[in-house]
Amino acid sequence: MIFVSNEEITDPRINLAIETYLVQEMPVEEPILLFYINEPSIIIGRNQNTIEEINTDYVEKQGIHVVRRLSGGGAVYHDAGNLNFSFIMPDDGESFRNFGKVTQPIIDALHDMGVDGAELKGRNDLVIDGKKFSGNAMYSTNGRMFAHGTLMFDSDVNEVVNALKVRKDKIESKGIKSIRSRVTNIKPYLTDTHQNMSTKDFRQEILLKIFETDSLDDVNVYKLTDKDWERINAISDKLYRNWDWNYGRSPEFDLVRRKRFTIGSIEAKMNVSEGEIKEIRIFGDFFGLGEISDVENVLRGIKYDKEAIKEAVATIDVKKYFGNIEAEDLIELLY
């Protein structure tokens, strides 16, 4: 494994660009580990409707970055008390959506630090005593993938509540009453010897445990070159500093269909005129492969009746784009 240092950058628009560069362009076959700590930010899932996920007035007043990532899943809040990790690796065809496999090194490291209750629960959450401290997501492209996640070490939970909107159906699906009741930081669970740790100290401890060493000298480090940084900044300008990417243009829709599945929520917003789907956008926190625009293109322009939708959906690899749901589930959602 190779560790790539982000050189203490806290701008999420650069850190996500580093990750994108590593998965899309870094010419190495062995796994890469990347850590980053962001200044206050909301990181939106690939297929989410940004405006519906954030408390816009609060976010703008506080100067919180809003950045869309490449991977699916839900929106997360980052601050200086949150450590983000990313494993970049070849896509072996068996690891995508296998969150147990990719989060185990993190769980093992936490167990070594005295957090015995850390475990994977549900689709993609790491929890302690049933409370979430880490959300995880994945992205795959051209035979490579990354699996990344948050680690709430000493994050401001009040800011999570203030900055994000959480849908009532999502809260109810987990049997809880509020965000505060379902999230926790890692720091209170550490042994007494670790209680004075900063987020950066915590990062170093996790790094050493993943590399199974007591010395940073034994960590295989790759230093990004000037050429690497040139590409990283170009990616940042194209995507993560681009309003169209982060927010997207979302026209008014006259028909909204939404349902929560075990793989996450899916929402279809459609303009239907003269019995035809003139426009459609699909949002959600599901984990899919491929571009959701492929699905939208298949459905755009067809008659809005069940048989026409059924014929169109039959041409779509539903599990590829959405995860473990059936074609009938998508048809029922749309009609």
N, C-alpha and C positions, 0 to 999 in steps of 0.2 A: 504493500500500500504506500501511496505517496501523500504527504500532507502539503497542501498549498496554503500559504499564508495570504490573507487579504490585506496585510500591512496596516492593520488597525483602522481601516476605513469604516465609517459608521453610516454612510449614505446608502440607503437600500437600493437606489437606482444604479449604483455601481456594484454593490454586492450581488444583486441578482444578475447583473451583466457578467460578472466573473463566473458565476455558476453556469450561465448559459454558454459562455465561451468554452468552459471546461467540458460540457457535455456535447457540444456541437462541433468543436474544432480542435480540442487538445489531442494531439496524436500519440496517446499512450493507451496500452491495453490493460494495465493493472489498475485496480481501484484507486480512486482519489478521495481524500477526505478534505472538506472545506468547512471552516467555522466562520461565522460572522456575527457581530453584535450591532444592531441598528439603532439609530436615534429614533424617537417616537414615529411610528409608521403603522399604517394598516396595509397588510398584504392580502390582496384579493385573489380568490381562486380563478383559474383560467376561464371558466364558463359562467361566472357570476355577474349579476347586474350591479355594478358598483354603487349606484345611487341608492339602491334598496338595502345595501349592506352597511352603510355608514351614517352616522349622525352628522350631516353635512355642515351645519352651522358650527357645531363644536369643533369639528376637525379643522375647518378653515380658521377659526379664531385661535386655535392652539398651534397652528402651523404644522400639523401632522401630515407627513408624507402619505400619499395614497398611490400604491403601485400594484399593478396586476402581475402575477407570476405566470410561468408556463404551465404549472401543474394544476390539476383539478382540486376539488375539496373546497373548504369554506374559508371565510375571511379570518385573519388572525391579527392580533395587536402585538407589535414589537416595541420594546424600549431597552434602556441600558441594562435592565435586570433580566433580560431574555437572551439566552444563547441559542443560536441557530446552527444546526449541523446539516451537512449534505454529503452523502456518499454517491460519487459518480463512478459508473462502472459499465462494462459491456452488458447488454441486455441478453441474458441467456435463455429467454423465453419462459422462465419459471419464476422469476423474481417480481415481476410487475404485479401489484396488488398483494404481494406476500409481505405484509407489514411485520409479521412475526420474525421473519428472517433478517430484515434490515435493521430492526430496532433492538435486536438482542444484544449487540455490542454495547449500546447505551444502557440498557437495563442491567447488564453484567457490571458495568462500570459503577452505576449507582449502588448496586448491592455491595460492591467493595467499599463504598463510601458510607455504608451504614443504612442506606435507604432500602431496607429489606422488602417493604411493601410495594415497590415499583413494579408495575406489570402492564402488559398490553391488554386492553379491554375493548370489546366491540370492534368496529371496523378499522379504526386507525388511531385510537387515543392511547396514550400512556397515562396511567393513573396511580395515585397513592391513596389507599383507603377509600377508593371509589371516586376520588376527586382528580380531575384532569390537570396535568401539568405539561402535556405535550400533544400537539396535533401533528399529523404526518401526511405527506402527499408524495406523489411520484409523477414522473414524466419520462416518456420514451420517444426516441427519434433515431432513425437510421442505424439501428443495431446498438445504440447506447442509451443509457437511462440514468436518472438520478432519483434518489430517495432522500427527501429532506424533511426536517421537522423542527419544531420549537422546543426549547427547554426553559420553562418558567422557573428561573432560579430565585430571583428576588424582584419580580415585576410588580408594578403598581396595578393591583387588581381594580381599583376604582377607575383608572383610566381605560381599562378594558371595557368596563360597563359604560363609561361615558362616550367612548368613541364608536362602539359597534352597536348596530341593531341586531337583535336576535329574534328570529321568528317564533311566534307562540307555538307552532306545531313542532318545531325542533326541540324546544324546551320540554314540551309535554311528552315527546317521544322518548325522552330520557328519564321521565318520571321525576323531574326536579322543578323547583319554583323560581330559581333565579340563577344568573351567571355566578354570582358570588358564592352560591351554595355548591357549585359544581367544579370550581377551579381552585388550585392551590399552588403555592411556590414550593420548590424543592428544599430551600435552605433550612426551614424549621425541622426537617426530618434528618438532617446530617448529624453525624456524631459531634460531640462537644469540640473536638479538635479541629473541626471544619467550620465552626460557626462564624469565624472572623473572615471568611473567604469573600473576595469580591467576585464579580462575574468573570473577570479575566483569570483569577486564580482557579475558579471552577473549570473554566475552559482548559487550562493547562492540565489540571488533574484528570479530566476526561480524556484528553489527548494522550497522556502517558499511559493510562490504563488501556486504551484501545490498542496502542502500540506495544503493550506489555513490557514496559521499561520504566526505570526510575530516573532516567536522564534524557533531557531534550537532545543531547548529542546523538542518541540512538534513533531519533526520529528521522525518517527519510523525507527531507523537505525539498520542495521545488520552488524556486524564486521566480516570480513572473518577470518576463523580460520586457524591454521597451516595445518590442513588436507585439507581445501579448497585450500590453496595456493599450496599444493603438486599436486593436480589435475590440477589446472590452469597452472602451469609450465609444466606439462606433455602434456597438450593440446597445449601449445605454441610451445613446441619442435616438436610435431607431425605435426602440421599444419603451424603455422604462422612464424616459424623460418626455414621452410623447402622450399628449392628452388623449388622442384617439385610441391608443392602446390601453391606457389606464382606465378610462371612463367609457369610451365607445359612444357612438351615436345611437341612441335608443328612441325610435319614433313612437308616437302614441299607438297603442294597440286597443282594439275593441273587443277582443276575446282573450281571456287569460285562463289557462288550465294548469293546475298545480297539484302534485301529489308527492308524498314522501314514501320512499321505498327503503328497504334495508340497505341499499347501496347509496342512499342519500336522496336529496330532493331533486325533482325535475320540474321545471316550469316552462310552459310553452306560451308565448305571447304571439297572437296572430291578428292580422288584418284580413277579414273575410268580406269580400264584396262580390255581388252577383253570383253567389254560391261557390266562389273560388278563393283559395288561400293566396292572397296577393303578396303578403309578406309574413314571415315567421322568424322569431328569434327564440332560441332555446337556452335557458339558464339553469344553473344548479350547482350543487357541491359534490356531484358524483365524480368518480375517477374513470376517465375514458381514454382510449387510445385514438389517435387520429384527430382531425379537425371537426368540430361540431358543425361547422359551416357545410360540410359534406351532406349531413343529414338535412339541414335547412334547405339546401339546394334541391334535394330530392322531393321535398314536400311543397316547395314553393311552386305555385301555378296549377296545382291539382284541384279537383273539385272537393269541396268540403262535405263529403259524405263518407259513411263508414267503409263502403266497398272500395272507393278510390284510395282512401287512406290505407286500407289493408293491403291493396296492391302495391302501393308505394313503399310501405314499411317492409314488405316481403323482399325488397331489393336491398335492404339495409342490414348490415351485420350489427344487430342491436347490442349484443354482448361486447363487441369491440368498442363501441362508442360510449356505452353507458355502464357496463358491468353486468352483474348477474341478474338481469331481468329478461323477460320473454317479450317476443314481438307483440303478443296480446296485451301486455302491460302498457306498452307504448301507444298502441291503438286506443286503449281505454283512456289513457291520459289525454290524447289529442281530441277525442270525440266524446 
